[in-house]
Amino acid sequence: MSKQPSKMLLLREAEQQQNALKRLARWMRNAMVLSSCAVVLAWWGLAGSGMRLACGVTGIVLAVLSAVCAALIGLGIRNGRRNVSHILQAVERT
């Protein structure tokens, strides 16, 4: 009895991971859009004083956090694509 997964199981796993990568790409896009909107908020807020200045500071914090999230999601996508590639190579070998 072989402990190697079958081709069908490997292909199904690769397909599921590709679907997850598509969902992650949408999350990354949303994080980048949020970051862009936060930069605009920060620019607008830092041009004023009082409550407007508080919005600017909030915009800066939000922009940094969403940019970091987008970067981390991008790293996950890169590693996920590499993993799918390894799975497909394993299918070719079997």
C-alpha positions in Angstrom: 0.0 0.0 0.0 1.4 3.3 -1.1 1.6 6.3 1.3 1.7 8.7 -1.7 -1.5 10.6 -2.4 -3.2 9.9 -5.7 -3.1 12.2 -8.7 -6.7 13.0 -8.3 -6.3 14.0 -4.6 -3.3 16.2 -5.5 -5.1 17.9 -8.4 -8.1 18.6 -6.1 -5.8 20.0 -3.5 -4.1 22.3 -6.1 -7.5 23.4 -7.3 -8.7 24.2 -3.8 -5.5 26.2 -3.1 -5.9 28.1 -6.3 -9.4 29.1 -5.3 -8.1 30.2 -1.9 -5.4 32.3 -3.7 -8.1 34.0 -5.8 -10.0 34.9 -2.6 -6.7 36.2 -1.0 -6.1 38.3 -4.1 -9.5 40.0 -3.6 -8.6 40.7 0.1 -5.3 42.2 -1.0 -7.0 44.4 -3.5 -9.4 45.6 -0.8 -6.6 46.3 1.5 -4.8 48.4 -1.1 -8.0 50.3 -1.9 -8.5 51.0 1.8 -4.9 52.1 2.1 -5.4 54.5 -0.8 -8.5 56.0 0.7 -6.8 56.3 4.1 -3.9 58.3 2.4 -6.5 60.7 0.9 -8.1 61.0 4.4 -4.7 61.7 5.9 -3.8 64.3 3.3 -7.1 66.0 3.8 -6.9 65.8 7.6 -3.3 67.0 7.9 -4.2 70.1 5.9 -6.5 71.4 8.7 -6.6 71.7 12.4 -8.7 70.4 15.3 -11.0 67.5 14.5 -9.7 67.5 10.9 -6.2 66.9 12.2 -7.4 63.9 14.2 -8.9 62.5 11.0 -5.5 63.0 9.4 -3.7 61.1 12.1 -6.3 58.3 11.9 -5.8 58.2 8.2 -2.1 57.7 8.6 -2.6 54.9 11.0 -5.2 53.2 8.8 -3.0 53.6 5.7 0.0 52.0 7.4 -2.1 49.1 8.9 -3.8 48.4 5.6 -0.5 48.6 3.7 1.0 46.1 6.1 -2.0 43.8 5.7 -1.7 44.0 1.9 2.0 43.1 2.1 1.4 40.1 4.3 -1.4 38.9 2.1 0.9 39.3 -0.9 3.5 37.2 0.8 0.9 34.5 1.5 -0.2 34.6 -2.2 3.5 34.2 -3.3 4.0 31.3 -1.0 0.7 29.7 -2.0 1.5 29.9 -5.7 4.9 28.3 -4.9 3.1 25.5 -3.0 0.6 24.9 -5.9 3.6 24.7 -8.3 5.2 22.0 -6.0 1.9 20.1 -5.9 1.6 20.1 -9.7 5.2 19.0 -10.1 4.4 16.1 -7.7 1.5 15.2 -10.0 3.8 15.1 -13.0 6.2 12.8 -11.2 3.6 10.2 -10.3 
